[in-house]
Amino acid sequence: MPRRRTLREKIEARIERKKDDSVFLTREFAGLGGEDQVLRALRGLVRDGKLVRLGYGVYGRAIVSRLSGEALLYSPGGFRSASREALTKLGVKWEPTESERAYNEGRSTQIPFNPVLRVKGRFSRRLRDKDLELVVVR
């Protein structure tokens, strides 16, 4: 008789299937078990370095650094693209700021260190990865 997969194994399998996603919300795993069980499994994945916590209910795909041994956010565009993906998944309408548009159009050479986005509507969460934090402009 085959062994039943644990909730953690089911979450890991779902993360593996979604290769294009670098950000995951807790509600994406709600159908696999109860809320407390899912949160416990996600905390275990964060502890083992397979995910990083970016904010309340928002997790990012992670890899373990060969140099320091700590978990690093694994996103093709870094924290900037991961935060944009998280806002999109959360259903928050956003647009780049005027300074980013000026840089993309070649009118400026200054790039902000922290990612800055203009949010339309309500958004009160904080998204961060170590020392980087999403700056929200209204």
N, C-alpha and C positions, 0 to 999 in steps of 0.2 A: 504494500500500500504506500503510495507516494506521500512524502511529508508535505504538510500544508505550509504555504509561504507566510511569513510573518508580515505584519503591517509595514515594517521598515523595508523589507525586501520588495513589497509591492510599490512603495513610494520610490525606491531606487530604480525599479524597472520602469516606472512611469517617467522619471527624470531622464533615463537613458533613451526612451522612445522619442522624447521631445528634444532632438538634437539641435534644432534651430533656436530654441528658447534658452536664454541665459538667466531669466528671472522667473521665479515661481511664487504664486500666492498660496496661502494656506487653504483657501477655498477650492483650489484645483484638486486637492486630495481629500475633500470632505466626503466623497462617496466611498472611500476606502475604510472608514472607521469613524469613531466618535471624535469630537473636537479635541478632548484632552489626550486621547491616544495619538492622534495625528501630531499635535504639538510636541508630545513627548518623543515621538519618532524623529521629528524634524530637529529637535534639540540634540538628539543623539547623532544625527548626520552632521550638524554643525560642530559638535565636539570631535568627531572623527575627521573633520576637514573636507567633507564632500560638499557642504553648502556653507555659505556665509550669510549671516543675518544682516539685511540692509535696513530694515525698519519693521514696524509693527505689521506682522503678517506678510512680509516681503522677504524672500530669500533668493540668493544668487548662486549660480553654479560656481564651484571652487576647485582649485588645484592646490596641491601642497608644494610649497617652495622647496627647492633642493638646497638652497643656502640656509634659510632660517628654520625650515620645518613647519612654518605656520601656513594657514589656509589663506589663499589669495583669490580675489574675485576673478573668475575666468569669463570674460566677455570680449568679443572681438574689438569693440570700440571702447573698452574700459568702463569706468564708472559712469561716464557721460551717457553712453548708449544704454547701459543697464538701467539707469534712472529713467530715461525716456521710455524704455520698454515697460518698466514698472508702472509709470503714469498711464500709459496706454492700456495696460491690462486692468488697472484700477478704474478705467473709464473717465479719467480726468483729461479735459481738453487742454492742450498746451501748444506753445509756439516758441521759436527761438527769440531771444531778445534782440534789440536793435544793434547792440555791439557785436553779437555773433553774426548777424546778417551783414554788417559792415565788413567784418573780416572775410566772410565767404565771398563777398562781392569785390574784394580787393581795395576797399576804401580805407582800411585800417590794418595795422600790423599787430595790434594788441589782442592777446588772447587771455580771457579770465582764467585764473587757476582753478577755482571751484566752478563746477557746472552751474549755469544760471539759466532758468527757463521762466517764461511768462505763462502763468496759469490762468485760465479762464474759469471762473466759478470757484467753488469752495474746495480747499485742500489744506488740511492742517497736520498732516503727518510729516515726520522728518525722515529723510532717506540719507544714510551715510555709510561709508565704507572706510574704516580706520580714521584717517585725518581729512578725508574728503566728505563734504556735505553738500547736498543739493540746495542751492539758493533759489527760493521761489519769489518771483516778482509778480505783483498784481497789476 
